[in-house]
Amino acid sequence: MLVSSTKHNLLSRKSSLKFLIYDRTGWIGGLLGKLCEKQGIPFVYGKGRLEQCSQLLADFQTVKPTHVFNADSVIGKPNVDWCETHKTDTIRTNVVGTLTLADVEDILREFDNVCTLRGWMPTSSDLSRPGNFIAKITKHEKAIDIPNRMTLVDELLPISTKMAKRNLRGIWNFTNPGVVSANEILQMYKAYIDPTFN
Ligand SMILES: NC(=O)c1ccc[n+]([C@@H]2O[C@H](COP(=O)([O-])OP(=O)(O)OC[C@H]3O[C@@H](n4cnc5c(N)ncnc54)[C@H](OP(=O)(O)O)[C@@H]3O)[C@@H](O)[C@H]2O)c1
């Protein structure tokens, strides 16, 4: 998330907010848009591809955002291991693209404008999303059963808009307290969602 550095954009009243969100077609960006609608926050989805500086500039000039949320990235299909074998594509979007977006917002000069929310094993109540950790482990033949931190999207994503309103910056581990293992989740899945699951 980038916070615009110009003074008049630092006003935190809802009426002065305008979010520019990158991730129109993705899972997290879609949820963020719905959240903004619910909270009455004006927002626009970015049209530019992350590595295309001129397209990003056009977005910024048209939208004039107070905050920029970036959830665009290559996450790998069917899973993140894809990134290991497609390093060029991954670096182009996740590294060069992210830095280009940051550059457009003058972040290279004012690095403290950035708020990075580090999601981990994102999990939500929408089991139809392939990125949802529950959807992933219920479809895989094997799951690594090591207790891990989780990002419960339904709980944490609403906090991201509150953080934007407060112009918080820095790097945040955007996870819930405690850890849970894949087996524990699968046991809950069987108990609450699908008793026939094996
Ligand atoms: N889902 C997970 O398991 C997981 C885990 C940890 C962290 N995260 C992070 O959470 C964030 C959101 O992930 P998500 O689950 O919402 O992913 P997602 O549903 O796959 O959405 C990612 C979006 O990025 C877009 N994209 C890819 N390359 C692009 C580029 N060069 N320029 C512009 N857009 C591009 C894709 O659009 P196109 O299809 O049009 O390319 C897609 O809409 C990402 O930063 C991801 O790294 C996700």
PDBQT file of the ligand as one rigid body, heavy atoms in Angstrom, charges set to zero:
ROOT
HETATM    1  N1  LIG A 201      -3.246 -16.603  -2.744  1.00  0.00    +0.000 N 
HETATM    2  C1  LIG A 201      -2.192 -16.981  -2.022  1.00  0.00    +0.000 C 
HETATM    3  O1  LIG A 201      -2.017 -18.167  -1.673  1.00  0.00    +0.000 OA
HETATM    4  C2  LIG A 201      -1.211 -15.938  -1.489  1.00  0.00    +0.000 A 
HETATM    5  C3  LIG A 201      -0.310 -16.302  -0.486  1.00  0.00    +0.000 A 
HETATM    6  C4  LIG A 201       0.558 -15.347   0.039  1.00  0.00    +0.000 A 
HETATM    7  C5  LIG A 201       0.551 -14.054  -0.469  1.00  0.00    +0.000 A 
HETATM    8  N2  LIG A 201      -0.316 -13.737  -1.459  1.00  0.00    +0.000 N 
HETATM    9  C6  LIG A 201      -0.244 -12.379  -1.979  1.00  0.00    +0.000 C 
HETATM   10  O2  LIG A 201      -1.526 -11.754  -1.887  1.00  0.00    +0.000 OA
HETATM   11  C7  LIG A 201      -1.673 -10.857  -2.991  1.00  0.00    +0.000 C 
HETATM   12  C8  LIG A 201      -2.986 -11.135  -3.701  1.00  0.00    +0.000 C 
HETATM   13  O3  LIG A 201      -2.996 -12.460  -4.189  1.00  0.00    +0.000 OA
HETATM   14  P1  LIG A 201      -4.319 -13.116  -4.793  1.00  0.00    +0.000 P 
HETATM   15  O4  LIG A 201      -4.543 -14.400  -4.080  1.00  0.00    +0.000 OA
HETATM   16  O5  LIG A 201      -5.425 -12.090  -4.860  1.00  0.00    +0.000 OA
HETATM   17  O6  LIG A 201      -3.810 -13.455  -6.261  1.00  0.00    +0.000 OA
HETATM   18  P2  LIG A 201      -4.635 -13.631  -7.613  1.00  0.00    +0.000 P 
HETATM   19  O7  LIG A 201      -6.071 -13.934  -7.337  1.00  0.00    +0.000 OA
HETATM   20  O8  LIG A 201      -3.866 -14.570  -8.489  1.00  0.00    +0.000 OA
HETATM   21  O9  LIG A 201      -4.543 -12.180  -8.230  1.00  0.00    +0.000 OA
HETATM   22  C9  LIG A 201      -3.324 -11.679  -8.712  1.00  0.00    +0.000 C 
HETATM   23  C10 LIG A 201      -3.635 -10.680  -9.788  1.00  0.00    +0.000 C 
HETATM   24  O10 LIG A 201      -2.418 -10.125 -10.272  1.00  0.00    +0.000 OA
HETATM   25  C11 LIG A 201      -2.613  -9.825 -11.627  1.00  0.00    +0.000 C 
HETATM   26  N3  LIG A 201      -1.333  -9.700 -12.302  1.00  0.00    +0.000 N 
HETATM   27  C12 LIG A 201      -0.404 -10.642 -12.525  1.00  0.00    +0.000 A 
HETATM   28  N4  LIG A 201       0.641 -10.119 -13.189  1.00  0.00    +0.000 NA
HETATM   29  C13 LIG A 201       0.360  -8.794 -13.376  1.00  0.00    +0.000 A 
HETATM   30  C14 LIG A 201       1.042  -7.710 -13.968  1.00  0.00    +0.000 A 
HETATM   31  N5  LIG A 201       2.247  -7.861 -14.539  1.00  0.00    +0.000 N 
HETATM   32  N6  LIG A 201       0.460  -6.491 -13.979  1.00  0.00    +0.000 NA
HETATM   33  C15 LIG A 201      -0.751  -6.316 -13.432  1.00  0.00    +0.000 A 
HETATM   34  N7  LIG A 201      -1.463  -7.302 -12.854  1.00  0.00    +0.000 NA
HETATM   35  C16 LIG A 201      -0.903  -8.536 -12.806  1.00  0.00    +0.000 A 
HETATM   36  C17 LIG A 201      -3.446 -10.964 -12.178  1.00  0.00    +0.000 C 
HETATM   37  O11 LIG A 201      -4.160 -10.474 -13.286  1.00  0.00    +0.000 OA
HETATM   38  P3  LIG A 201      -4.059 -11.201 -14.706  1.00  0.00    +0.000 P 
HETATM   39  O12 LIG A 201      -4.705 -12.523 -14.535  1.00  0.00    +0.000 OA
HETATM   40  O13 LIG A 201      -4.780 -10.268 -15.608  1.00  0.00    +0.000 OA
HETATM   41  O14 LIG A 201      -2.588 -11.309 -15.020  1.00  0.00    +0.000 OA
HETATM   42  C18 LIG A 201      -4.377 -11.271 -10.992  1.00  0.00    +0.000 C 
HETATM   43  O15 LIG A 201      -5.596 -10.602 -11.125  1.00  0.00    +0.000 OA
HETATM   44  C19 LIG A 201      -0.451 -11.048  -3.893  1.00  0.00    +0.000 C 
HETATM   45  O16 LIG A 201       0.496 -10.048  -3.604  1.00  0.00    +0.000 OA
HETATM   46  C20 LIG A 201       0.092 -12.387  -3.460  1.00  0.00    +0.000 C 
HETATM   47  O17 LIG A 201       1.487 -12.507  -3.678  1.00  0.00    +0.000 OA
HETATM   48  C21 LIG A 201      -1.227 -14.636  -1.975  1.00  0.00    +0.000 A 
ENDROOT
TORSDOF 0
